[in-house]
Amino acid sequence: MPFQLGTIAVGSDHRARDIVNNIAVHLKSQGWEVHTHYGGDEESVDYPCIAEEVANEIVSGIAACGVLICGSGIGMSMAANKVDGIRAALVHEPTAAEMSRRHNDANVLCMAANGPFESDYNAIIDSWLATDFEGGRHQRRVDLMR
């Protein structure tokens, strides 16, 4: 089943504060409770700390899922995946977001603030949140990742 409305944890480094604020407005308009995590200041943020905060909200059951954004999205995805129970996927467009849920049961969506193209973050998030995990043979593979 797709994620049920509830709490979603959203975090960013210093490059993505405005993006996260816009995403939060969008998610709140859909009925989500949004917990934002920024840390540091507008000049520099230790993104692994933010990734850990968001990941911990998910594994503790406070949040249903999470979104992380940093300059490339790579650092956030690597840091989040260090937390047991997290399946963070770095995506750049809605189809990849859908597949990260459908086949990999991703519970954290990671995106880039400074990519080679303009991202429609809300479209990517909407696709991700609306997609169901298929289970079946994909469940076996998700279990192998653990």
ZIWO-V803269 format. One record per backbone hydrogen bond with DSSP energy under -0.5 kcal/mol. NH is the residue of the N-H (numbers start at 1). CO is the residue of the C=O. If there is no record, write none. Layout:
BEGIN
nh->NH co->CO
nh->NH co->CO
END
This chain:
BEGIN
nh->3 co->129
nh->8 co->33
nh->9 co->65
nh->10 co->35
nh->11 co->67
nh->12 co->37
nh->13 co->69
nh->16 co->13
nh->17 co->14
nh->20 co->16
nh->21 co->17
nh->22 co->18
nh->23 co->19
nh->24 co->20
nh->25 co->21
nh->26 co->22
nh->27 co->23
nh->28 co->24
nh->29 co->25
nh->30 co->26
nh->30 co->27
nh->31 co->28
nh->32 co->27
nh->33 co->6
nh->34 co->32
nh->35 co->8
nh->35 co->33
nh->36 co->34
nh->37 co->10
nh->41 co->44
nh->47 co->45
nh->49 co->46
nh->50 co->46
nh->51 co->47
nh->52 co->48
nh->53 co->49
nh->54 co->50
nh->55 co->51
nh->56 co->52
nh->57 co->53
nh->58 co->54
nh->59 co->55
nh->60 co->56
nh->61 co->58
nh->62 co->57
nh->63 co->57
nh->64 co->7
nh->65 co->7
nh->66 co->107
nh->67 co->9
nh->68 co->109
nh->69 co->11
nh->70 co->111
nh->77 co->73
nh->78 co->74
nh->79 co->75
nh->80 co->76
nh->81 co->77
nh->82 co->79
nh->83 co->80
nh->84 co->82
nh->86 co->83
nh->89 co->108
nh->91 co->89
nh->91 co->110
nh->97 co->93
nh->98 co->94
nh->99 co->95
nh->100 co->96
nh->101 co->97
nh->101 co->98
nh->102 co->98
nh->103 co->99
nh->104 co->99
nh->105 co->101
nh->106 co->100
nh->107 co->87
nh->108 co->87
nh->109 co->66
nh->110 co->89
nh->110 co->108
nh->111 co->68
nh->113 co->70
nh->114 co->71
nh->121 co->119
nh->124 co->120
nh->125 co->121
nh->126 co->122
nh->127 co->123
nh->128 co->124
nh->129 co->125
nh->130 co->126
nh->131 co->127
nh->131 co->128
nh->134 co->102
nh->138 co->135
nh->139 co->136
nh->140 co->136
nh->141 co->137
nh->142 co->138
nh->143 co->139
nh->144 co->140
nh->145 co->141
nh->146 co->142
nh->146 co->143
END
